[in-house]
Amino acid sequence: MTTPLIEMKNIEKHFGPVIALGGVSFDVRPGECHCLLGDNGAGKSTFIKTMSGVHKPSKGKILFEGKEMNFNSPRDSMNAGIATVYQDLAMIPLMSVTRNFWMGNEPLKKFGPISIMDFKKANEVTMAEMKEMGINLREPGQAVGTLSGGERQTVAIARAVYFGAKLLILDEPTSALGVRQTANVLANIDKVRKQGIAVVFITHNVRHAMAVGDRFTVLNRGKTLGTAVKGEITPEELQDLMAGGQSIAKLEGSLGGTV
């Protein structure tokens, strides 16, 4: 079995007297899509923010490539190779696709003491990377705001992959998309996984999780109800876990150990 790229061991997160996470363990391996499921308020957002360096865990350990990590900021996790694509995508609609793709990592060329952005290289790379993800832009100068929701998700995913992400965290990437756009995003998740990149797919949509997931972990009120492997649990069983809070271990028992 492949060694996990990241391991979250007994993670707790307290906000004063409120326990947002009560001892959650989770891991994901290179080339795997591990889906984190749960209803609103289950603790999914707090957990991924802890994984990506936004929050420091109150208790527990984070191991990345076998080494214990203490992320003090999202920049620390990014430097380690963790890229997070949030629902709001952190893009500027009036700026071009190229500008958004390279934001904070602009390629430069020098004219004596002056450095300016190398637009030729930036445009060529942007067009090529978007085409690789199945999106044919009219031009690299096209404003991000003119793209569909699924295409914007693709820009964010392509950007993360190009800049060397080892772990890609996707926060509800299909929540506001139509059927066709959702299919494109799910296809790109599969494409990224096949490149050997680890993917954490956060969703409350069981069908979307089942389409691309290799393993499924269910959160409920800050605690994990267990992890199931693809082919060993049905969409209906996963939906029942999310709705009723029954643990996967109990479900195994009720089904004679088939989960």
Secondary structure, DSSP 8 states (H G I E B T S, - for coil): ----SEEEEEEEEEETTEEEEEEEEEEE-TT-EEEEE--TTSSHHHHHHHHTTSS--SEEEEEETTEEE---SHHHHHHHTEEEE-TTTT--TTSBHHHHHHTT---EEEETTEEEE-HHHHHHHHHHHHHHTT---S-TTSBGGGS-HHHHHHHHHHHHHHTT-SEEEEESTTTT--HHHHHHHHHHHHHHHHTT-EEEEEES-HHHHHHH-SEEEEEETTEEEEEEETTSS-HHHHHHHHHH---HHHHHHHTTS--
